[in-house]
Amino acid sequence: MTRVPRLTGNELIAALAKLGFEVVRVRGSHHFLRHADGRSTVVPAHAGEVLGPGITAKILRDCDVSTDALRDRL
């Protein structure tokens, strides 16, 4: 498995949007994203803060997206 890229929450949301996810609601700094096929996740988008590799990997598992697919959308 390749290393998870270090991204901010907003960068990750933008990459997931290119993969077909859309923000369905926001509560505070947490953005709830859903895909048309039912996959969903929550991305914390704190101002300028880089997400840790563990939370990024968890979000990618929730979305069933590989790190290589994510890198292609950056």
C-alpha positions in Angstrom: 0.0 0.0 0.0 1.3 3.4 -0.9 1.7 6.3 1.6 -1.3 8.5 2.2 -0.8 12.0 0.9 -0.8 14.8 3.5 -3.8 17.1 2.7 -5.9 19.7 4.3 -9.6 19.0 4.8 -10.5 21.3 2.0 -8.0 19.7 -0.4 -9.4 16.3 0.4 -13.0 17.5 -0.1 -12.1 18.9 -3.5 -10.4 15.6 -4.6 -13.4 13.6 -3.4 -15.7 15.9 -5.3 -13.8 15.0 -8.5 -14.6 11.3 -7.7 -18.3 12.0 -7.5 -18.9 12.9 -3.8 -20.9 15.9 -2.9 -21.2 17.8 0.4 -24.7 17.1 1.7 -24.4 19.1 4.9 -22.0 20.9 7.2 -22.0 20.9 11.0 -19.3 23.2 12.3 -16.1 22.3 10.6 -17.3 18.7 9.7 -18.4 18.2 6.1 -20.6 15.2 5.4 -20.1 13.8 1.9 -22.1 11.3 0.0 -21.8 9.5 -3.3 -24.7 8.7 -5.5 -24.2 4.9 -4.9 -24.5 5.4 -1.1 -20.9 5.7 0.1 -20.5 8.4 2.7 -17.9 9.9 5.0 -17.2 12.9 7.2 -14.2 15.2 6.6 -13.0 17.6 9.2 -12.0 20.9 7.5 -10.3 22.9 10.1 -8.7 26.1 8.7 -5.3 25.3 7.2 -4.8 22.2 9.4 -3.3 19.2 7.7 -5.1 15.9 8.3 -3.1 13.1 9.9 -2.4 10.0 7.9 -4.7 7.9 10.1 -7.8 10.0 9.6 -7.1 10.3 5.9 -6.8 6.6 5.5 -10.0 6.1 7.4 -11.8 8.5 5.1 -10.5 6.7 2.1 -11.6 3.3 3.5 -15.1 4.8 4.2 -15.3 6.0 0.6 -13.8 2.8 -0.9 -11.1 4.9 -2.7 -7.5 3.8 -3.1 -4.6 6.2 -2.4 -3.6 5.9 -6.1 -7.1 7.0 -7.2 -6.9 9.9 -4.8 -3.4 10.9 -6.1 -4.8 10.9 -9.7 -7.4 13.5 -8.7 -5.0 15.9 -7.0 
